[in-house]
Amino acid sequence: MTLFYLIGPSILAFISALVIATYSWKRSKLVSGIVLLWAMFAIIVGRISFFNDSANWQSGDWAGFMIFGILSFSPAIFLVLASRYLGKFKLFLRDIPIFVIVLSQIYRVGGIFLLIAYTQGLLPLSIGLISGVLDIFVAISSVFLGIYLRNNQYKAPKLVIAWATISLLDFVWAVLVIFMSFLGIVSINPAPIQMGNPPLLVISLFAMPLSIFVSVYIIERTLKNMNLKK
């Protein structure tokens, strides 16, 4: 495996967190600190292998799978709830233009690491190729959509919702594949085990939950604005 593949996800997580923290610093030092700590946690924990076999699930993988699931989805659930019920966090998000939130998804270019894993036979087509391509599509399109929204963040709301929905469905697809594979509902070779092992684990712990939250938040905020205009 190349050095780029081995350290790339961690470097991307660190750079993404640093950019977000820098942008957020004047608005909320607390948010900046949490983002940096979250990224460092993901990078450190991302060095741990939750699963022993690299191609097939083992009977003793239940504990690792449960911990992997909790660590991967808890941040997204917390952020969604915080964006709805924590006043200071709601105000913090409200002050950020939609186009900036859209542009934050540039880090989804990390889908290249899924493609690399697929070409090396470490991930199945359903995750390595499909999710990898979708991630890169979201990353590239976020640049064009962000620029398009810069002068009027609430124009083309249906386009914004469609984009965020595609972004979200990418994760829904990946999660379904991983769960169905683990439960033995579908037979996939190799099994998508590497999403829970280094170096891709850092993507599951940081990039994925953050992107899930961003997608949900953009959809909710855009729908709310559309209803206000009615």
QUIRA-V318443 format. One record per residue. RES is the residue in three letters. PHI is phi as a letter, one per 30 degrees, with the letter a starting at -180 (none if undefined). PSI is psi in degrees with one decimal (* if undefined). D_FIRST is the distance of its C-alpha to the first C-alpha in Angstrom with 1 decimal. Layout:
# QUIRA-V318443
RES,PHI,PSI,D_FIRST
RES,PHI,PSI,D_FIRST
This chain:
# QUIRA-V318443
MET,none,142.4,0.0
THR,d,156.7,3.8
LEU,d,-35.9,6.7
PHE,e,-43.8,8.4
TYR,d,-38.8,6.7
LEU,d,-38.0,7.0
ILE,c,-10.5,10.5
GLY,e,-50.0,11.7
PRO,e,-38.9,13.5
SER,d,-41.6,15.3
ILE,d,-42.2,16.3
LEU,d,-41.4,17.6
ALA,d,-42.6,19.5
PHE,d,-46.0,21.1
ILE,d,-43.5,22.2
SER,d,-46.5,23.5
ALA,d,-39.1,25.4
LEU,d,-42.3,26.8
VAL,d,-46.6,28.1
ILE,d,-43.7,29.7
ALA,d,-40.1,31.2
THR,d,-44.4,32.5
TYR,d,-37.2,34.1
SER,d,-12.9,35.6
TRP,e,-48.5,36.9
LYS,d,-24.0,40.4
ARG,d,-40.7,40.7
SER,a,107.5,39.5
LYS,d,-29.6,38.1
LEU,d,-46.8,37.6
VAL,d,-43.1,35.3
SER,e,-46.0,33.4
GLY,d,-41.4,33.0
ILE,d,-42.4,32.0
VAL,d,-43.9,29.2
LEU,d,-43.0,27.8
LEU,d,-39.2,28.2
TRP,d,-45.7,26.6
ALA,d,-42.1,23.5
MET,d,-38.9,23.3
PHE,d,-46.0,23.9
ALA,d,-39.7,21.1
ILE,d,-41.6,18.7
ILE,d,-51.2,20.0
VAL,d,-28.5,20.3
GLY,d,-5.3,16.9
ARG,d,-5.8,15.5
ILE,c,140.7,17.4
SER,c,119.9,16.5
PHE,d,-20.1,19.4
PHE,b,139.2,18.6
ASN,d,-49.5,17.9
ASP,d,144.0,17.0
SER,c,-5.3,13.8
ALA,b,-20.3,15.8
ASN,b,141.6,19.5
TRP,d,145.1,21.8
GLN,c,158.5,23.8
SER,d,-25.2,27.5
GLY,c,13.9,26.9
ASP,d,-3.3,24.6
TRP,e,-47.8,27.7
ALA,d,-46.7,27.8
GLY,d,-38.5,24.2
PHE,d,-40.4,24.6
MET,d,-44.1,27.8
ILE,d,-42.6,26.5
PHE,e,-45.4,23.5
GLY,d,-43.3,26.1
ILE,d,-46.9,28.5
LEU,d,-29.7,26.0
SER,d,-36.0,24.7
PHE,c,-21.3,28.1
SER,e,-44.3,30.6
PRO,e,-40.3,29.9
ALA,d,-43.8,30.5
ILE,d,-44.1,33.7
PHE,d,-45.1,34.9
LEU,d,-41.2,34.4
VAL,d,-45.2,36.2
LEU,d,-41.2,39.1
ALA,d,-36.8,39.3
SER,d,-17.5,39.6
ARG,c,-31.9,42.5
TYR,b,-14.7,44.3
LEU,c,112.5,43.6
GLY,e,-47.5,46.0
LYS,d,-38.7,44.3
PHE,d,-36.6,40.9
LYS,d,-43.9,42.7
LEU,d,-39.4,44.3
PHE,e,-47.5,41.1
LEU,d,-37.1,39.5
ARG,d,-29.4,42.7
ASP,d,-9.3,42.7
ILE,c,122.5,39.3
PRO,d,147.5,39.7
ILE,e,-38.9,38.0
PHE,d,-30.8,36.4
VAL,d,-41.7,34.6
ILE,d,-39.0,33.4
VAL,d,-45.3,32.2
LEU,d,-23.5,30.4
SER,d,-20.9,28.6
GLN,d,8.1,26.4
ILE,e,-30.1,24.7
TYR,d,-8.7,21.8
ARG,d,-4.1,21.2
VAL,d,-14.2,19.2
GLY,e,-9.1,16.4
GLY,e,-19.2,16.5
ILE,e,-30.9,14.0
PHE,d,-29.6,11.3
LEU,d,-39.4,12.9
LEU,d,-40.4,12.9
ILE,d,-44.1,9.2
ALA,d,-37.3,9.1
TYR,d,-44.8,12.0
THR,d,-24.5,10.9
GLN,c,5.2,8.2
GLY,i,19.6,11.2
LEU,c,-20.8,10.5
LEU,b,147.9,13.5
PRO,d,164.8,16.8
LEU,e,-39.2,18.5
SER,d,-25.8,20.9
ILE,c,-54.4,18.5
GLY,d,-46.8,15.4
LEU,d,-54.5,17.7
ILE,d,-53.8,21.0
SER,d,-35.8,20.3
GLY,d,-46.2,17.7
VAL,d,-42.1,20.3
LEU,d,-40.8,23.0
ASP,e,-46.7,21.3
ILE,d,-38.1,21.0
PHE,d,-45.1,24.6
VAL,d,-41.7,25.9
ALA,d,-49.6,24.3
ILE,d,-44.3,25.8
SER,d,-25.9,29.1
SER,d,-32.4,29.5
VAL,d,-49.7,30.1
PHE,d,-42.2,32.7
LEU,d,-40.5,34.3
GLY,d,-44.4,34.4
ILE,d,-40.3,36.1
TYR,d,-34.8,38.5
LEU,d,-4.6,39.5
ARG,e,-42.6,39.9
ASN,d,-18.1,43.7
ASN,a,93.9,44.5
GLN,d,-14.6,42.1
TYR,c,16.6,44.0
LYS,d,159.2,44.4
ALA,h,52.9,42.9
PRO,d,-34.6,42.4
LYS,d,-35.3,41.7
LEU,d,-42.3,38.8
VAL,d,-45.0,37.4
ILE,d,-40.9,37.8
ALA,d,-43.0,36.2
TRP,d,-47.1,33.2
ALA,d,-33.9,32.8
THR,d,-42.8,33.4
ILE,d,-42.7,30.6
SER,e,-43.0,28.3
LEU,d,-40.6,29.6
LEU,d,-27.5,29.5
ASP,e,-44.2,25.7
PHE,d,-36.2,25.4
VAL,e,-44.2,28.2
TRP,d,-49.5,26.5
ALA,d,-43.3,23.2
VAL,d,-42.6,25.2
LEU,d,-43.8,27.4
VAL,d,-46.1,24.6
ILE,d,-45.6,23.0
PHE,d,-44.6,26.5
MET,d,-35.0,27.7
SER,d,-45.7,24.7
PHE,d,-40.2,25.2
LEU,d,-5.5,28.9
GLY,i,13.1,28.6
ILE,d,-37.8,30.5
VAL,b,149.4,28.0
SER,c,117.3,25.7
ILE,b,132.1,22.2
ASN,b,120.7,19.5
PRO,d,156.8,16.9
ALA,d,150.7,18.6
PRO,d,45.7,17.4
ILE,d,-32.5,16.6
GLN,d,-13.6,13.4
MET,d,-15.5,15.8
GLY,c,12.1,17.2
ASN,b,158.0,14.2
PRO,d,149.1,12.0
PRO,c,-4.6,10.6
LEU,d,-15.7,12.7
LEU,e,-34.5,15.7
VAL,d,-29.9,16.9
ILE,d,-42.4,17.5
SER,d,-30.0,19.6
LEU,d,-24.5,21.5
PHE,b,-62.4,22.3
ALA,d,-44.6,21.7
MET,d,-53.8,22.9
PRO,d,-35.3,26.1
LEU,d,-41.3,27.0
SER,d,-36.5,26.7
ILE,d,-46.8,28.7
PHE,d,-46.9,31.4
VAL,e,-43.8,31.5
SER,d,-47.5,31.9
VAL,d,-43.5,34.7
TYR,d,-42.4,36.4
ILE,d,-42.9,36.5
ILE,d,-47.1,38.1
GLU,d,-44.6,40.6
ARG,d,-40.3,41.6
THR,d,-42.6,42.0
LEU,d,-39.8,44.1
LYS,d,-43.0,46.2
ASN,d,-38.5,47.0
MET,d,-40.6,47.9
ASN,d,-34.8,50.3
LEU,d,-28.6,51.8
LYS,d,-11.5,52.7
LYS,d,*,54.5
